[in-house]
Amino acid sequence: MSFPYTARPPSFLNIADNRLKHEIDKAISILFSAHSHLSQRSITAPGVNGITAVSGSLTILGSKSGITTGLTKVDHVTVSIDSGGVASNQSATANVNGTNKGKIDIQVWMPTAAGDTTPIASTVATVINWFCTGS
């Protein structure tokens, strides 16, 4: 995965005030554009012995199928709920997609009610971190 954002801003230490505003404005625009392209993308680690690790993060309401990982074949997938360190009664499960082995499916669960812990699809949007290995 490569991005077209290779320009680096100049050092801001020795720039005249009128040029400084222009250069900072230009640099912030590049950063904003690059960041928006990274949103909802996976990060790929270098492959070792044919095995590649990728990870990502997304917000899920109930479940989401066919999440693109960037792998041709997912061997293992692990998910965790990013609750910011706050305890939660939700749980998350994941599996390799049944029709496309390079994609994953994630489900988020919550108890039916206070006295009934039977899991149902979560009705709360939940940030999920996922990690896959494969080829």
N, C-alpha and C positions, 0 to 999 in steps of 0.2 A: 504494500500500500504506500503510495507516495502522494505528497501534497505539493501543489504548485507554489507554496509560500516559502521561498528560500531567501528572500530579501531580508537582511538584518538592518535595523535602524542604526544610524551613526551614534557615536558616543555623544551624550547630551551635555557633557561637562564643559566643552569649549565652544559652544554654539551661541551666537548672538541671540538676544531675546526674541526678536521678530522671527528669526528662522527656527528657534526652539519650539515655538507654538506650532508652526507648520509641520515640523518633523515628528513631534509628539502626536499630533492629530493623525498623521499618516500612519505611524506605528500602531496606534490604537485601532485604527480601521483594519489593518492587516491582522492584528491579534483577534479582533472580533470575528472577522471572516473565517480565519483558521479555526477558531473555537466552534463556530456554528457548524463547520464541516465535520468536526470530531464528535458532535453530539450524536448519541445512539450508535456509535461505531464500536467495533471490538478492537482490542489491542492485541497484536500478535507477537509472541515471543519467537526467537530464532528456533528453528527445528533442530532436534538432536536425534540421531539414529532414525530419521523418518517420522518422528513424533513432534507435533507442533502443539503449543498451548496457546489458547486465546481466551480473552475474558471481556466482559462488557457489563453494562448496567442499564436497566430500563424500568419504567413504571408500568405495572400490570394491575388491571382491575379484573379479578377472577382468574382468567387464564389467557394465554396467548400461544398460538401454534405457529410453527414454521418460522421461527426466529433464525435469521441468517447468521452463521458463525464465521464464515469465510473459509471453513474447512470443507473438503470434499467428503470426508467420512468422519463423524464424531464417534470416538470410542467410549469416552466417559464425560459426564456432565455433572457439575455440582452447583447448587444454588444456595444463596443465603439472603435473608431479609436485612436490608439496611434500615434499621429503625433508629439510628443515631444514638444507640446505647440505651434506649428506653425499652423496658420489658413489653412484650406483646403476646397476645394469645393466638397469633396467626402462625401458620406453618407454610412451607413451600416445598413443592416436589417438581422434578424435571425428568424428562426422558428424551431419547433421540426420536426425532419425528419418524413416524411409520412409513411415509412415502418418500421422503428425501433424507438420506442418512447424513447429510451435511448440515441439517437444521435441527433445532431443538424445540421442544414444547415445555412451557412452564405453567404450573398451576399454583395458585395461592389459596389457602384454606383458612377458615375461621370457624369457631363453634357455632352451632345453630342458635343457642340461647344460653343464658346464664346457668341454667340447670341441665342443659342438654349439650354434651360435648361432641355430638355427631358432627363431623366436618362438612361444611358446605362451601361453595365457591365464595371467596371474599367479596364483599361489597365496598371495600375500601381500597382506593388506589395505593399500591405498595411498591416501594423501590426495591428491586431485586438485583443482586450482583450474581453473575454467572461466570463459570470457569469450565472450559472444555479442553480435552486433549483429543488428538486424532491426527489425520493426515490430509 
